Amino acid sequence: MNREAARQLVQADEGAIDELLAIAHRRMEKKLRALKRPKAAVGLCDSPLGKLLIAVSGAGVALVHFVESGNSERAIDLLRESFDLAKDEVQAARVAQEIRHHLEGDLEALVSGVDFALVKNPFQRRVLKSLAKVPAGAVLTYEALAESVGVRSGARAVGNVMATNPLPVYLPCHRVVRAGGAVGEYGGGVEMKIKLLRAEGFSVDAQQRAIRSPLWGHRQTRIFCRPECSAARRGRNSHFVMFASSDHARAAGMKPCRICRPASAGP
């Protein structure tokens, strides 16, 4: 082999080695990225709903946990499965302030984004993403929420999802009630659920177990009616959301029924 041929062979070998190194580097980058877990700031804060354990990631609020309900260690363990944790009372306090303002009647106060990282099950994620679309001042039944994700007769399964919701208030499980308006259970306690519903304009009966809703909105026609309206009685209950007032219904993009003329109805 002459000198020129040897030189070309060396260059070819170097090119092949460079290509192999580049491939190896790309593969290592993917593995290193997989090893780098996202970070979450965690803090304890007082609120009108009691003491809250709050976690905030780069994507948004990842956890709102009612400390007085127990299982705080389990909540921390769930966070550690997905995040590297750092104590940060400032970020937690900002979220607690949004919740405080919401309970004071500012229904546009919950401006922080939401991180679904702790919601691993696909069905749970579907239900909670559908729940997130229920606006303030509106409630729907467990049955209606189940049907919104294509699962008829799935009220019990939806109830289980509500019970394990890692982001109450931000993913508003307090806006899900039993058929007939019974308030139902809540992770932070029934009194907290009632407090949230009242903050959004709903009245609760003397036994504090059922809401009184003056208006029903049909999720398909986008029309809201009085409950006694003939148009409302013809629809399936699972297609309705209940509104605290006509203002809440209009804010959700609903139009008043021309038959019962509910525009002046209120709680």
C-alpha positions as CSV (number, residue, x, y, z in Angstrom):
1,M,0.0,0.0,0.0
2,N,1.5,3.4,-1.0
3,R,1.5,6.4,1.3
4,E,-1.5,8.1,-0.4
5,A,-3.7,5.0,-0.1
6,A,-2.8,4.6,3.6
7,R,-3.6,8.3,4.2
8,Q,-7.0,7.9,2.6
9,L,-7.7,4.8,4.7
10,V,-6.9,6.6,7.9
11,Q,-9.2,9.5,7.0
12,A,-12.0,7.0,6.2
13,D,-11.5,5.3,9.5
14,E,-11.5,8.7,11.3
15,G,-14.7,9.6,9.6
16,A,-16.4,6.4,10.6
17,I,-15.2,6.8,14.2
18,D,-16.5,10.4,14.3
19,E,-19.9,9.2,13.0
20,L,-20.0,6.5,15.7
21,L,-19.1,8.9,18.4
22,A,-21.8,11.3,17.2
23,I,-24.4,8.5,17.4
24,A,-23.2,7.5,20.8
25,H,-23.4,11.1,22.0
26,R,-27.0,11.5,20.8
27,R,-28.0,8.3,22.6
28,M,-26.3,9.4,25.8
29,E,-28.0,12.7,25.6
30,K,-31.4,11.1,25.6
31,K,-30.5,8.9,28.5
32,L,-29.1,11.8,30.5
33,R,-32.2,13.9,29.8
34,A,-34.3,11.0,31.1
35,L,-32.2,11.0,34.3
36,K,-32.7,14.7,34.9
37,R,-36.0,14.9,36.9
38,P,-38.0,18.1,37.0
39,K,-37.9,20.2,40.2
40,A,-40.8,21.2,42.3
41,A,-41.0,23.9,45.0
42,V,-42.9,22.7,48.1
43,G,-44.3,24.7,51.0
44,L,-46.9,24.7,53.8
45,C,-49.4,27.6,53.9
46,D,-52.4,28.7,55.9
47,S,-55.6,29.3,53.9
48,P,-59.3,29.7,54.4
49,L,-59.5,26.0,53.7
50,G,-57.0,25.1,56.4
51,K,-53.3,24.3,56.2
52,L,-52.3,23.3,52.7
53,L,-49.3,21.5,51.3
54,I,-48.6,23.0,47.9
55,A,-46.1,22.0,45.2
56,V,-45.3,24.1,42.2
57,S,-43.2,22.8,39.2
58,G,-42.0,24.6,36.1
59,A,-45.2,23.6,34.4
60,G,-47.6,24.9,37.1
61,V,-49.3,23.8,40.3
62,A,-48.6,20.1,40.8
63,L,-50.2,19.5,44.2
64,V,-52.7,21.0,46.6
65,H,-53.1,18.8,49.7
66,F,-55.4,19.4,52.7
67,V,-53.0,18.7,55.6
68,E,-55.8,18.2,58.1
69,S,-57.2,15.4,56.1
70,G,-54.1,13.3,56.8
71,N,-51.9,11.2,54.4
72,S,-49.4,14.1,54.0
73,E,-46.5,11.6,54.0
74,R,-48.2,9.8,51.1
75,A,-48.5,13.1,49.3
76,I,-44.8,13.8,49.7
77,D,-44.0,10.3,48.5
78,L,-46.0,10.8,45.3
79,L,-44.2,14.1,44.7
80,R,-40.8,12.4,45.1
81,E,-41.7,9.8,42.5
82,S,-41.9,12.6,39.8
83,F,-39.9,15.5,41.2
84,D,-36.8,16.6,43.0
85,L,-38.2,18.7,45.8
86,A,-37.0,22.0,47.3
87,K,-38.6,23.9,50.1
88,D,-40.0,27.2,48.8
89,E,-42.6,28.9,50.9
90,V,-42.7,31.9,48.6
91,Q,-44.1,30.0,45.6
92,A,-46.5,28.0,47.8
93,A,-47.7,31.3,49.4
94,R,-48.5,32.7,45.9
95,V,-50.7,29.8,45.1
96,A,-52.4,30.0,48.6
97,Q,-53.0,33.7,47.9
98,E,-54.8,32.8,44.6
99,I,-57.0,30.4,46.6
100,R,-57.7,33.0,49.2
101,H,-58.8,35.6,46.6
102,H,-61.0,32.9,44.9
103,L,-62.8,32.3,48.2
104,E,-63.3,36.0,48.6
105,G,-65.3,36.1,45.4
106,D,-62.6,36.8,42.7
107,L,-63.5,34.0,40.4
108,E,-60.6,34.9,38.0
109,A,-57.9,34.6,40.7
110,L,-56.8,31.1,39.9
111,V,-54.3,32.1,37.2
112,S,-51.5,29.6,37.8
113,G,-51.2,26.8,35.3
114,V,-51.6,23.1,36.2
115,D,-49.1,20.3,36.1
116,F,-50.7,16.8,35.6
117,A,-47.5,15.0,36.5
118,L,-49.1,13.2,39.5
119,V,-52.0,11.9,37.4
120,K,-50.6,8.7,35.9
121,N,-53.7,6.8,35.0
122,P,-55.0,7.7,31.5
123,F,-58.7,7.4,32.6
124,Q,-58.0,9.7,35.6
125,R,-56.3,12.2,33.3
126,R,-59.3,12.2,30.9
127,V,-61.8,12.8,33.7
128,L,-59.7,15.6,35.3
129,K,-59.1,17.3,32.0
130,S,-62.8,17.3,31.4
131,L,-63.5,18.5,34.9
132,A,-61.1,21.4,34.3
133,K,-63.5,22.8,31.7
134,V,-66.3,23.2,34.2
135,P,-66.3,27.0,34.9
136,A,-66.7,28.7,38.2
137,G,-70.3,29.1,39.2
138,A,-71.3,25.9,37.6
139,V,-71.7,22.3,38.8
140,L,-72.5,19.0,37.2
141,T,-73.3,15.5,38.5
142,Y,-70.9,12.5,38.7
143,E,-73.0,10.9,36.0
144,A,-72.6,13.9,33.7
145,L,-68.9,14.0,34.2
146,A,-68.6,10.3,33.4
147,E,-70.6,10.7,30.2
148,S,-68.4,13.6,29.2
149,V,-65.5,11.2,28.8
150,G,-67.7,8.5,27.1
151,V,-68.3,6.3,30.1
152,R,-72.1,5.9,30.8
153,S,-73.0,4.5,34.2
154,G,-69.5,5.5,35.4
155,A,-70.5,7.7,38.3
156,R,-68.7,5.5,40.8
157,A,-65.5,5.5,38.8
158,V,-65.6,9.3,38.5
159,G,-66.2,9.5,42.3
160,N,-62.9,7.5,42.8
161,V,-61.1,9.9,40.5
162,M,-62.4,12.9,42.6
163,A,-61.3,11.2,45.8
164,T,-57.7,11.0,44.5
165,N,-57.5,14.3,42.7
166,P,-54.1,15.8,43.5
167,L,-55.2,19.4,42.6
168,P,-58.4,20.3,44.4
169,V,-59.6,23.9,43.7
170,Y,-57.5,24.1,40.5
171,L,-59.0,20.9,39.2
172,P,-62.4,21.7,40.7
173,C,-63.8,18.5,42.1
174,H,-66.0,20.7,44.4
175,R,-68.1,21.4,41.2
176,V,-69.2,17.8,41.0
177,V,-72.4,16.9,43.0
178,R,-74.7,14.0,43.3
179,A,-77.9,13.7,41.3
180,G,-80.6,16.0,42.7
181,G,-78.0,18.5,43.9
182,A,-76.8,16.7,47.1
183,V,-73.3,18.1,47.8
184,G,-71.6,14.8,48.2
185,E,-68.2,14.0,49.7
186,Y,-65.0,16.0,49.5
187,G,-61.3,15.3,50.2
188,G,-61.0,18.3,52.5
189,G,-64.4,17.7,54.2
190,V,-67.9,18.6,53.2
191,E,-67.7,22.0,54.9
192,M,-64.8,23.0,52.7
193,K,-66.8,21.9,49.6
194,I,-69.8,24.0,50.7
195,K,-67.5,27.0,51.4
196,L,-66.1,26.8,47.8
197,L,-69.6,26.4,46.3
198,R,-70.9,29.4,48.2
199,A,-67.9,31.5,47.1
200,E,-69.0,30.7,43.5
201,G,-72.5,32.0,44.1
202,F,-74.4,28.8,45.1
203,S,-76.9,28.6,47.9
204,V,-77.0,25.6,50.1
205,D,-80.0,24.3,52.0
206,A,-80.5,24.5,55.8
207,Q,-79.0,21.0,56.2
208,Q,-76.0,22.1,54.2
209,R,-76.3,19.0,52.0
210,A,-77.9,20.2,48.7
211,I,-77.4,23.2,46.5
212,R,-80.3,25.2,45.0
213,S,-79.6,25.9,41.4
214,P,-81.9,28.3,39.6
215,L,-80.6,27.5,36.1
216,W,-79.6,24.6,34.0
217,G,-77.4,24.8,31.0
218,H,-77.4,22.3,28.2
219,R,-73.8,21.4,27.2
220,Q,-74.7,20.6,23.6
221,T,-77.2,23.4,22.7
222,R,-75.4,26.0,24.8
223,I,-78.7,27.2,26.1
224,F,-79.6,27.8,29.7
225,C,-83.1,27.4,31.2
226,R,-85.1,27.4,34.4
227,P,-85.3,23.8,35.8
228,E,-89.1,23.8,35.3
229,C,-88.8,24.8,31.6
230,S,-90.3,22.3,29.2
231,A,-87.2,22.4,27.1
232,A,-85.0,21.5,30.1
233,R,-87.4,18.6,31.1
234,R,-87.0,17.1,27.6
235,G,-83.2,16.8,27.9
236,R,-81.2,14.1,29.6
237,N,-79.9,15.1,33.1
238,S,-76.4,14.0,32.1
239,H,-76.3,16.7,29.4
240,F,-76.8,19.6,31.9
241,V,-74.6,21.7,34.1
242,M,-76.2,23.8,36.9
243,F,-75.4,27.5,37.2
244,A,-75.5,29.7,40.3
245,S,-76.9,32.7,38.2
246,S,-77.5,33.9,34.7
247,D,-74.3,35.9,34.9
248,H,-72.3,32.7,35.4
249,A,-74.2,31.0,32.6
250,R,-73.5,33.9,30.2
251,A,-69.8,33.9,31.3
252,A,-69.7,30.3,30.3
253,G,-70.9,31.1,26.8
254,M,-74.5,30.0,27.3
255,K,-77.5,31.8,25.8
256,P,-80.9,32.2,27.6
257,C,-83.8,30.1,26.6
258,R,-86.5,31.9,24.6
259,I,-89.2,29.8,26.2
260,C,-88.7,30.4,29.9
261,R,-86.6,33.6,29.6
262,P,-84.2,32.8,32.5
263,A,-82.0,35.9,32.2
264,S,-83.2,37.5,35.4
265,A,-82.9,34.3,37.5
266,G,-80.5,34.3,40.4
267,P,-79.6,32.4,43.5
